[in-house]
Amino acid sequence: MNNHCIELADGSRSNGIVQRRRGTAKFCVQSSDGAPREVSLENVLYIPSYRQNIFSVLAAMEKGATVNFSPTSAELVAPNGTTFDIRNSGKLSI
């Protein structure tokens, strides 16, 4: 588990912080239209030392999602067309 190197969009890197690997996380999030949506993420890493949840844009795209970034906004579009807003915080999207 400690052989993972996590690199964020701001260029920061962390090693040896993954406590569990390759599970499935299911939770409810609000889509851009305000509706609650059940989401399932596969092959997730458990990293409790991070204050926020992170996800791999590349992994989402490999599953058929589209991620759109602009200077003022960002969104994830699921393969079924459901849109989720992504908040920007500095160089990170959360």
OpenMM code with the backbone's topology and positions (N, CA, C; nanometers):
from openmm import Vec3, app, unit

residues = "MET ASN ASN HIS CYS ILE GLU LEU ALA ASP GLY SER ARG SER ASN GLY ILE VAL GLN ARG ARG ARG GLY THR ALA LYS PHE CYS VAL GLN SER SER ASP GLY ALA PRO ARG GLU VAL SER LEU GLU ASN VAL LEU TYR ILE PRO SER TYR ARG GLN ASN ILE PHE SER VAL LEU ALA ALA MET GLU LYS GLY ALA THR VAL ASN PHE SER PRO THR SER ALA GLU LEU VAL ALA PRO ASN GLY THR THR PHE ASP ILE ARG ASN SER GLY LYS LEU SER ILE".split()
positions = [
    Vec3(0.0814, -0.1197, 0.0000),
    Vec3(0.0000, 0.0000, 0.0000),
    Vec3(0.0855, 0.1256, 0.0000),
    Vec3(0.2015, 0.1198, 0.0582),
    Vec3(0.2842, 0.2386, 0.0702),
    Vec3(0.3619, 0.2720, -0.0561),
    Vec3(0.3414, 0.1953, -0.1642),
    Vec3(0.4150, 0.2235, -0.2864),
    Vec3(0.3410, 0.3217, -0.3771),
    Vec3(0.2288, 0.3737, -0.3324),
    Vec3(0.1537, 0.4705, -0.4118),
    Vec3(0.2116, 0.6108, -0.3936),
    Vec3(0.2275, 0.6805, -0.5040),
    Vec3(0.2641, 0.8217, -0.4997),
    Vec3(0.1420, 0.8992, -0.5473),
    Vec3(0.0889, 0.9834, -0.4620),
    Vec3(-0.0287, 1.0632, -0.4957),
    Vec3(0.0192, 1.2012, -0.5371),
    Vec3(-0.0157, 1.2427, -0.6586),
    Vec3(0.0216, 1.3754, -0.7071),
    Vec3(-0.1046, 1.4536, -0.7389),
    Vec3(-0.1165, 1.5721, -0.6814),
    Vec3(-0.2318, 1.6581, -0.7025),
    Vec3(-0.2048, 1.7578, -0.8141),
    Vec3(-0.3102, 1.8250, -0.8573),
    Vec3(-0.2994, 1.9210, -0.9670),
    Vec3(-0.2078, 2.0376, -0.9338),
    Vec3(-0.1895, 2.0658, -0.8058),
    Vec3(-0.1001, 2.1759, -0.7684),
    Vec3(0.0468, 2.1344, -0.7674),
    Vec3(0.0751, 2.0087, -0.8036),
    Vec3(0.2121, 1.9597, -0.8107),
    Vec3(0.2629, 1.8952, -0.6834),
    Vec3(0.1860, 1.9025, -0.5756),
    Vec3(0.2303, 1.8407, -0.4498),
    Vec3(0.2218, 1.6883, -0.4610),
    Vec3(0.3169, 1.6210, -0.3967),
    Vec3(0.3234, 1.4747, -0.3993),
    Vec3(0.3308, 1.4211, -0.2577),
    Vec3(0.2701, 1.3048, -0.2380),
    Vec3(0.2741, 1.2378, -0.1076),
    Vec3(0.2967, 1.0895, -0.1297),
    Vec3(0.3808, 1.0301, -0.0468),
    Vec3(0.4073, 0.8858, -0.0501),
    Vec3(0.3709, 0.8245, 0.0843),
    Vec3(0.3310, 0.6976, 0.0820),
    Vec3(0.3105, 0.6228, 0.2046),
    Vec3(0.1902, 0.6639, 0.2871),
    Vec3(0.0887, 0.7263, 0.2255),
    Vec3(-0.0268, 0.7719, 0.3029),
    Vec3(-0.1534, 0.6905, 0.2760),
    Vec3(-0.1478, 0.5992, 0.1797),
    Vec3(-0.2635, 0.5153, 0.1492),
    Vec3(-0.2766, 0.4105, 0.2589),
    Vec3(-0.3959, 0.4034, 0.3208),
    Vec3(-0.4171, 0.3060, 0.4274),
    Vec3(-0.4910, 0.1819, 0.3791),
    Vec3(-0.5723, 0.1971, 0.2786),
    Vec3(-0.6406, 0.0836, 0.2153),
    Vec3(-0.6496, 0.1129, 0.0672),
    Vec3(-0.6573, 0.0086, -0.0131),
    Vec3(-0.6619, 0.0332, -0.1564),
    Vec3(-0.7671, -0.0508, -0.2260),
    Vec3(-0.8066, 0.0022, -0.3377),
    Vec3(-0.8909, -0.0668, -0.4340),
    Vec3(-1.0225, -0.1181, -0.3779),
    Vec3(-1.0998, -0.0259, -0.3244),
    Vec3(-1.2340, -0.0578, -0.2799),
    Vec3(-1.3359, 0.0156, -0.3644),
    Vec3(-1.4619, 0.0024, -0.3300),
    Vec3(-1.5701, 0.0745, -0.3960),
    Vec3(-1.6356, 0.1657, -0.2937),
    Vec3(-1.6514, 0.2922, -0.3304),
    Vec3(-1.7164, 0.3898, -0.2426),
    Vec3(-1.8501, 0.4279, -0.3027),
    Vec3(-1.9566, 0.4167, -0.2244),
    Vec3(-2.0909, 0.4561, -0.2678),
    Vec3(-2.1383, 0.5686, -0.1780),
    Vec3(-2.1909, 0.6743, -0.2388),
    Vec3(-2.2393, 0.7880, -0.1616),
    Vec3(-2.3371, 0.8676, -0.2454),
    Vec3(-2.4016, 0.9640, -0.1830),
    Vec3(-2.5002, 1.0482, -0.2491),
    Vec3(-2.4418, 1.1885, -0.2659),
    Vec3(-2.4505, 1.2428, -0.3866),
    Vec3(-2.4045, 1.3787, -0.4148),
    Vec3(-2.5143, 1.4531, -0.4895),
    Vec3(-2.5044, 1.5828, -0.4893),
    Vec3(-2.6034, 1.6663, -0.5565),
    Vec3(-2.5546, 1.6980, -0.6974),
    Vec3(-2.6405, 1.6720, -0.7971),
    Vec3(-2.6054, 1.7049, -0.9347),
    Vec3(-2.6257, 1.8540, -0.9572),
    Vec3(-2.5845, 1.9018, -1.0737),
    Vec3(-2.5951, 2.0443, -1.1041),
    Vec3(-2.7381, 2.0960, -1.0998),
    Vec3(-2.8351, 2.0077, -1.1244),
    Vec3(-2.9752, 2.0502, -1.1194),
    Vec3(-3.0347, 2.0422, -0.9790),
    Vec3(-2.9511, 2.0082, -0.8791),
    Vec3(-2.9955, 2.0053, -0.7402),
    Vec3(-3.0513, 1.8721, -0.6948),
    Vec3(-3.0607, 1.7743, -0.7835),
    Vec3(-3.1164, 1.6437, -0.7478),
    Vec3(-3.0104, 1.5567, -0.6797),
    Vec3(-3.0500, 1.4817, -0.5752),
    Vec3(-2.9549, 1.3884, -0.5139),
    Vec3(-2.9315, 1.2701, -0.6074),
    Vec3(-2.8073, 1.2308, -0.6222),
    Vec3(-2.7709, 1.1196, -0.7111),
    Vec3(-2.6801, 1.0228, -0.6362),
    Vec3(-2.7109, 0.8943, -0.6481),
    Vec3(-2.6232, 0.7927, -0.5910),
    Vec3(-2.5064, 0.7718, -0.6860),
    Vec3(-2.3862, 0.7763, -0.6326),
    Vec3(-2.2646, 0.7626, -0.7111),
    Vec3(-2.1844, 0.6460, -0.6563),
    Vec3(-2.1238, 0.5701, -0.7455),
    Vec3(-2.0370, 0.4600, -0.7067),
    Vec3(-1.9027, 0.4785, -0.7759),
    Vec3(-1.7968, 0.4889, -0.6976),
    Vec3(-1.6615, 0.5002, -0.7509),
    Vec3(-1.5881, 0.3693, -0.7229),
    Vec3(-1.5263, 0.3142, -0.8257),
    Vec3(-1.4569, 0.1862, -0.8136),
    Vec3(-1.3063, 0.2071, -0.8041),
    Vec3(-1.2394, 0.1122, -0.7427),
    Vec3(-1.0936, 0.1122, -0.7296),
    Vec3(-1.0407, 0.2362, -0.6581),
    Vec3(-1.1105, 0.2772, -0.5527),
    Vec3(-1.0691, 0.3965, -0.4785),
    Vec3(-0.9613, 0.3616, -0.3756),
    Vec3(-0.8836, 0.4620, -0.3398),
    Vec3(-0.7829, 0.4487, -0.2355),
    Vec3(-0.8325, 0.5218, -0.1111),
    Vec3(-0.8098, 0.4644, 0.0062),
    Vec3(-0.8485, 0.5267, 0.1321),
    Vec3(-0.7293, 0.6042, 0.1866),
    Vec3(-0.7428, 0.7379, 0.1890),
    Vec3(-0.6357, 0.8267, 0.2338),
    Vec3(-0.6954, 0.9249, 0.3357),
    Vec3(-0.7101, 0.8829, 0.4609),
    Vec3(-0.7778, 0.9674, 0.5598),
    Vec3(-0.7031, 1.0950, 0.5953),
    Vec3(-0.5754, 1.1059, 0.5630),
    Vec3(-0.5014, 1.2268, 0.5977),
    Vec3(-0.5373, 1.3453, 0.5079),
    Vec3(-0.6044, 1.3204, 0.3946),
    Vec3(-0.6486, 1.4316, 0.3097),
    Vec3(-0.7773, 1.4908, 0.3662),
    Vec3(-0.7823, 1.6232, 0.3740),
    Vec3(-0.9009, 1.6904, 0.4281),
    Vec3(-1.0178, 1.6854, 0.3312),
    Vec3(-0.9915, 1.6718, 0.2028),
    Vec3(-1.0982, 1.6688, 0.1032),
    Vec3(-1.0881, 1.5401, 0.0218),
    Vec3(-1.1972, 1.5049, -0.0428),
    Vec3(-1.1963, 1.3904, -0.1322),
    Vec3(-1.1331, 1.4314, -0.2643),
    Vec3(-1.0598, 1.3406, -0.3256),
    Vec3(-0.9998, 1.3667, -0.4553),
    Vec3(-1.0388, 1.2524, -0.5486),
    Vec3(-1.0363, 1.2797, -0.6762),
    Vec3(-1.0576, 1.1728, -0.7721),
    Vec3(-0.9692, 1.1967, -0.8933),
    Vec3(-0.9442, 1.0901, -0.9653),
    Vec3(-0.8600, 1.0966, -1.0833),
    Vec3(-0.9446, 1.1343, -1.2037),
    Vec3(-0.9110, 1.2465, -1.2661),
    Vec3(-0.9809, 1.2877, -1.3883),
    Vec3(-0.9597, 1.1826, -1.4958),
    Vec3(-0.8379, 1.1322, -1.5080),
    Vec3(-0.8092, 1.0307, -1.6091),
    Vec3(-0.8937, 0.9054, -1.5871),
    Vec3(-0.9043, 0.8593, -1.4625),
    Vec3(-0.9852, 0.7408, -1.4329),
    Vec3(-1.1325, 0.7654, -1.4659),
    Vec3(-1.1834, 0.8846, -1.4360),
    Vec3(-1.3226, 0.9173, -1.4687),
    Vec3(-1.3435, 0.9152, -1.6201),
    Vec3(-1.2496, 0.9699, -1.6939),
    Vec3(-1.2613, 0.9727, -1.8396),
    Vec3(-1.2525, 0.8324, -1.8994),
    Vec3(-1.1701, 0.7468, -1.8397),
    Vec3(-1.1605, 0.6085, -1.8873),
    Vec3(-1.2911, 0.5325, -1.8681),
    Vec3(-1.3739, 0.5771, -1.7741),
    Vec3(-1.5049, 0.5168, -1.7494),
    Vec3(-1.6166, 0.5836, -1.8303),
    Vec3(-1.5804, 0.6789, -1.9176),
    Vec3(-1.6796, 0.7409, -2.0053),
    Vec3(-1.7271, 0.8779, -1.9636),
    Vec3(-1.6753, 0.9318, -1.8541),
    Vec3(-1.7143, 1.0664, -1.8107),
    Vec3(-1.6375, 1.1702, -1.8916),
    Vec3(-1.6920, 1.2897, -1.8958),
    Vec3(-1.6258, 1.4040, -1.9568),
    Vec3(-1.6041, 1.5072, -1.8475),
    Vec3(-1.4869, 1.5689, -1.8458),
    Vec3(-1.4572, 1.6719, -1.7477),
    Vec3(-1.4246, 1.7993, -1.8240),
    Vec3(-1.4996, 1.9057, -1.7949),
    Vec3(-1.4826, 2.0336, -1.8635),
    Vec3(-1.4312, 2.1379, -1.7657),
    Vec3(-1.3189, 2.1995, -1.8003),
    Vec3(-1.2603, 2.3047, -1.7182),
    Vec3(-1.2583, 2.4347, -1.7972),
    Vec3(-1.2905, 2.5445, -1.7304),
    Vec3(-1.2751, 2.6775, -1.7878),
    Vec3(-1.2157, 2.7650, -1.6779),
    Vec3(-1.1730, 2.8867, -1.7100),
    Vec3(-1.1147, 2.9715, -1.6054),
    Vec3(-1.2089, 3.0015, -1.4885),
    Vec3(-1.3403, 2.9945, -1.5117),
    Vec3(-1.4350, 3.0316, -1.4061),
    Vec3(-1.5204, 2.9159, -1.3540),
    Vec3(-1.5156, 2.8001, -1.4187),
    Vec3(-1.6000, 2.6896, -1.3739),
    Vec3(-1.5428, 2.5557, -1.4188),
    Vec3(-1.5972, 2.4498, -1.3618),
    Vec3(-1.5593, 2.3145, -1.3998),
    Vec3(-1.6794, 2.2242, -1.3753),
    Vec3(-1.6895, 2.1187, -1.4546),
    Vec3(-1.8002, 2.0243, -1.4375),
    Vec3(-1.7579, 1.8858, -1.4817),
    Vec3(-1.8200, 1.7861, -1.4213),
    Vec3(-1.8048, 1.6478, -1.4611),
    Vec3(-1.9361, 1.6041, -1.5213),
    Vec3(-1.9324, 1.5449, -1.6395),
    Vec3(-2.0514, 1.4938, -1.7048),
    Vec3(-2.0405, 1.3421, -1.7072),
    Vec3(-2.1317, 1.2755, -1.6372),
    Vec3(-2.1327, 1.1299, -1.6301),
    Vec3(-2.1733, 1.0715, -1.7656),
    Vec3(-2.1430, 0.9444, -1.7901),
    Vec3(-2.1802, 0.8835, -1.9179),
    Vec3(-2.3289, 0.8903, -1.9502),
    Vec3(-2.4144, 0.8988, -1.8468),
    Vec3(-2.5588, 0.9080, -1.8715),
    Vec3(-2.6062, 1.0522, -1.8931),
    Vec3(-2.5130, 1.1481, -1.8930),
    Vec3(-2.5468, 1.2878, -1.9166),
    Vec3(-2.5665, 1.3720, -1.7922),
    Vec3(-2.5705, 1.3095, -1.6748),
    Vec3(-2.5850, 1.3850, -1.5503),
    Vec3(-2.4614, 1.4711, -1.5295),
    Vec3(-2.4838, 1.5979, -1.4917),
    Vec3(-2.3751, 1.6934, -1.4739),
    Vec3(-2.3552, 1.7238, -1.3259),
    Vec3(-2.2290, 1.7310, -1.2849),
    Vec3(-2.1926, 1.7645, -1.1478),
    Vec3(-2.0967, 1.8820, -1.1513),
    Vec3(-2.1252, 1.9850, -1.0712),
    Vec3(-2.0351, 2.0997, -1.0619),
    Vec3(-1.9104, 2.0604, -0.9837),
    Vec3(-1.7972, 2.1137, -1.0244),
    Vec3(-1.6704, 2.0959, -0.9551),
    Vec3(-1.6258, 2.2322, -0.9069),
    Vec3(-1.6014, 2.2463, -0.7771),
    Vec3(-1.5563, 2.3750, -0.7227),
    Vec3(-1.4059, 2.3866, -0.7388),
    Vec3(-1.3598, 2.5036, -0.7756),
    Vec3(-1.2168, 2.5313, -0.7845),
    Vec3(-1.1698, 2.5981, -0.6563),
    Vec3(-1.0540, 2.5566, -0.6085),
    Vec3(-0.9915, 2.6159, -0.4916),
    Vec3(-0.8433, 2.6325, -0.5243),
    Vec3(-0.8051, 2.7509, -0.5677),
    Vec3(-0.6683, 2.7731, -0.6140),
    Vec3(-0.6454, 2.6918, -0.7398),
    Vec3(-0.5396, 2.6117, -0.7398),
    Vec3(-0.5103, 2.5273, -0.8550),
    Vec3(-0.5767, 2.3908, -0.8456),
    Vec3(-0.6498, 2.3661, -0.7368),
    Vec3(-0.7180, 2.2385, -0.7186),
    Vec3(-0.8657, 2.2524, -0.7475),
    Vec3(-0.9251, 2.1472, -0.8007),
    Vec3(-1.0693, 2.1409, -0.8188),
    Vec3(-1.1230, 2.0452, -0.7146),
    Vec3(-1.2270, 2.0900, -0.6411),
    Vec3(-1.2818, 2.0080, -0.5333),
    Vec3(-1.4310, 1.9936, -0.5471),
] * unit.nanometer
topology = app.Topology()
chain = topology.addChain("A")
for resn in residues:
    res = topology.addResidue(resn, chain)
    for name in ("N", "CA", "C"):
        topology.addAtom(name, app.Element.getBySymbol(name[0]), res)
